[in-house]
Amino acid sequence: MPELMELAAKEDRDFEILSVIAPGLQGEKTIDQFPKWFEEQGYKDIPVLYDIKATTFQAYQIRSIPTEFLIDSNGKIAKIQIGAISNADAEAAFAQMD
């Protein structure tokens, strides 16, 4: 996620980055622990969505954390990355979406 923070901090970006967590799932922090941990990591510029019932994880059959989805402006999944994606790979995928 640190590399993703660099992308999120770009003021001229033409994409959005969201983090979806399922508190307590697969060793994730609890809903009470996560905000403090997130802040301590220095993460900012990335909104966090809480998937309390893990419906997103179930719908997309996510088995590994992190799993990253790059979604185009039409709502189509353009790339699924199991594990952290590098900035170079993310920027290349975004460029192919144009």
C-alpha positions in Angstrom: 0.0 0.0 0.0 2.9 2.5 0.4 3.4 2.6 -3.3 -0.3 3.1 -3.8 -0.1 6.1 -1.5 2.3 7.8 -4.0 -0.4 7.4 -6.7 -3.1 8.6 -4.4 -1.2 11.7 -3.5 -0.8 12.8 -7.1 -2.9 16.0 -7.6 -3.3 15.5 -11.4 -4.5 11.9 -11.3 -7.5 11.0 -13.3 -8.5 8.0 -11.2 -9.7 7.2 -7.7 -8.3 4.8 -5.2 -10.5 3.3 -2.5 -9.6 0.8 0.2 -12.2 -1.8 1.1 -11.6 -3.7 4.3 -13.6 -6.5 6.0 -12.9 -6.1 9.7 -11.8 -9.3 11.3 -11.7 -11.3 8.0 -8.5 -13.2 7.3 -6.6 -11.6 10.1 -7.7 -8.0 9.2 -7.9 -5.5 12.1 -11.2 -5.2 13.9 -13.4 -2.2 13.1 -12.2 -0.7 16.4 -8.5 -1.3 15.7 -8.3 -0.4 12.0 -8.6 3.5 12.1 -5.8 3.9 14.6 -3.6 1.4 12.7 -4.3 3.1 9.4 -3.4 6.5 10.8 -0.2 5.2 12.4 0.9 3.8 9.0 0.7 7.4 7.7 -1.9 6.4 5.1 -3.9 9.3 3.8 -5.6 10.3 0.5 -7.3 6.9 0.3 -10.9 6.6 1.5 -11.7 3.5 3.4 -14.9 1.6 3.0 -15.9 -0.9 5.6 -17.4 -4.2 4.3 -18.8 -5.3 7.7 -20.5 -8.4 6.3 -17.7 -9.3 3.8 -20.2 -9.1 1.0 -17.7 -7.6 -1.4 -15.2 -10.2 -0.6 -17.7 -13.0 -1.2 -19.1 -11.4 -4.4 -15.7 -11.1 -6.0 -14.4 -14.4 -4.4 -11.4 -12.6 -2.8 -9.1 -15.1 -1.2 -6.0 -13.1 -0.5 -5.4 -9.7 1.0 -4.5 -7.4 -0.6 -6.4 -8.0 -3.8 -6.5 -4.9 -6.0 -9.1 -4.2 -8.7 -8.6 -1.5 -11.3 -12.0 -0.5 -12.7 -12.5 1.7 -15.7 -14.8 4.7 -16.1 -17.5 2.4 -17.3 -17.4 0.3 -14.2 -15.7 -2.6 -15.9 -12.9 -4.4 -14.1 -9.8 -3.8 -16.2 -7.3 -5.6 -14.0 -7.3 -7.8 -10.9 -4.0 -8.0 -9.0 -3.6 -10.5 -6.2 -1.1 -9.0 -3.9 0.1 -5.4 -4.0 0.4 -3.8 -7.4 3.5 -1.7 -8.3 3.0 1.9 -9.4 4.5 1.1 -12.8 2.0 -1.8 -13.3 -0.9 0.4 -12.0 0.0 3.3 -14.3 0.4 1.0 -17.3 -3.0 -0.5 -16.6 -4.6 2.9 -16.2 -3.0 4.0 -19.5 -4.5 1.0 -21.3 -8.0 2.0 -20.1 -8.0 5.3 -22.1 
